[in-house]
Amino acid sequence: MLPLQWECHTKLTQRDYKFMMNKEKKKIYIDEMKKAFSSNEAVMVAHYQGLNVNQLDKLRKELREKGILFKITKNRITKIALKDTPCKDLEKFFTGPTAATMSSDPILSAKILTKFAKDNKNLKIIAGFMDGKVLDQNEVAKIATLPTLDEARAKIVGILTSPAQKIVSILLAPGSKIANLTRAKSLKK
């Protein structure tokens, strides 16, 4: 039941009343968003209009598995939260049905969002934030082509171990050839 002052002076329904945020919930939301924006190295902003619940859940799950926070935002309140963070320049991108990813690995979040956007045309990456700089769609797409931190580490280890393996095989090859020749000569006698 709606409080009496709401029933008399507004046309809000019971459903509207339930979904309205009270001041305490707004304060908690703002604090959580400030903390998320301040504590992560990368923020990606996307519009999700046209995606159904199953598609959003699939994207959330994929991001969560990689330790990336995915948040469907309340734009007006999110803009308030952005004001005191390093990401404050992203404020203008929070219009319409907006979602944000926040992570410590900008390349991984850009890769996942870009891949998902290719399969689901309704997800549109509109901006990103990394190293104190706002990124446009093209810059986010370029970042998505870079190797992730784990991929880069694997390549470096591969490069470093490759010469050592080659040297060992070169050093061992003549010894085995000599041993085979010696064995072959001893068998002939």
N, C-alpha and C positions, 0 to 999 in steps of 0.2 A: 504494500500500500504506500502511495506517495505521501510525504508530509503535507499537511494542510496548505501551507503557503505555496507549495509547488502545484498542487491541484487547482488552486484558485487563480493563479497568476500566469501560468504557462500552459503550453500545449504539449509538454513532455509526456511521454507514455511511461508505463512501468518499466519497460525495457530500456528506454533512454536513461532513466534514473539509475538503474543498476549498473550501466556501463560508464557512467560519468566518473571521472577520477576526482577524489576529494583532495584537499590540499596536502595531506600527509602522503598519499600515494604519489602525487606529483613530485613532492620533495624527494622521496625515495628514488623515483625514476630518474630525476635529474642527477642525484648523487651517483647512482649506478652508471649512468651514461658518462658523466664527467670522469669517473674513475676509469671506465673502459676506453674513452678517447685519450686520456692522459697516459695510460699504462701500456698502450700498444703502439708498435712502430708503424703500422699501416692501417689505413681505413679505406675501404672501397664503398662507394655509394651506387646503388642501382635502383631502377624502377622495376616493379614486378607486376604491374597491371596486366591482367589476363592469365596469370598463372593460377592454377587451381591448388587446392590444399595438398593434394598428393605430390604435386611437383615441388611445392615449397618445402614439404616435409623431406622429400628426397634430397633437395639442396641442403637443408639444415643438417641432415644426417651426415652427408658427405663432408661438410665443413666441420661439424662437431668432431668427427673421427680424426681430423687433422688438428684439432685444438683451436679452431677458429670460431669466434663468436659471431653469430648471425642474428641480427635484431631488426624486426619490423618496427619502424620508428613512428612516434607521434611527433610530427614535424615541428609544431609550435614549441613544444616542451624541449625537443631535441635541440632546437636553435638556442634556447636558453642555456642548456647544458654545454653547448659548444663554446659559448662566449669566453669562458675562463680556461680554455684548453689550447694546446698547440694547434689543434685542427680548426680553429675558429673561422678560417677562410672557406671551409666547406659549407658554411651556413646557407649560402645562396642555392645550393643543390638540393636542399631538403624541401621539396615541393611535390605534391602529388603522392601516389602510393610508393613510399620510399623504404628501402631496406639498407642496412649498413653491415659490413663485415669488419671486424677488428681482429688483428692478429699481430704476432711478433715476426711473422715471415710474409713480407709483402708479395714475394714472387708466388708462393703457394696459393695465397688467397686469390691473386689475379688469375692464376692458371685455372683454378677450380671454377671461378665465376665465368671466365671467358669460355671454357669448355661447355659449361652448362648453358650459357647464352647462345652458343652455336646450335645446340640441340633444341633449345626452347627460345624461340624468337621473341617471346613476351618479356624476357628478362633483358633489360638494357642497362649496361654499365654506363653511368654518366660521369663519374669522377672518382678520383682516388687521392690519397694523401700519404706521402712518404718522405722522410728526411726533411721535414719542414716545408715541403713544397706541394702545392695542389697539382694533381695530374689530370689531364683530360682523357677522353676515351682512347685516343690513339696511343698515348703514353702508357696507359694501363695494358693495352693490347701488346705493346712492345715488351713490357715487363713480363707478361705471361709467356713470352717465347724464351726467356732466360732460364737456365737450369736452376732448380731449387737448391737450397743449401746442401741437402743430402746428396743430390745428383752431382753437384760441383765437387763435394768431398770425394765421392766415388771416382770421379774422373781424375782428380789429383792423385789419389792413391794408385790408380791404374797407371798413370804416367810415371809416377815414382818407382813403382815395382817393375814396370816393363823393362827398363834398361838393366836392372839387376838380374832379371830372369834371362835376358839375352846374354849377358856376360857369363853367367853360370853355364848356360847351354854351350857357349863357345868354348869355355874352359874345359867342360866335361866331354865335349864331342871329340877332340883329338885324343884324349885319354882312352875313350871307348874304342876309337878306330885303331889305336895302337894295340889295345888289348885284343881286339878281334883279329888283327893281322898276326899277332904273336900266337894266338890260339890256332889260326889257320895254318901257319907254318909248322907248328908242333904236330898238328894232325897229319900233315903231308909226310913227315919223317917217320 
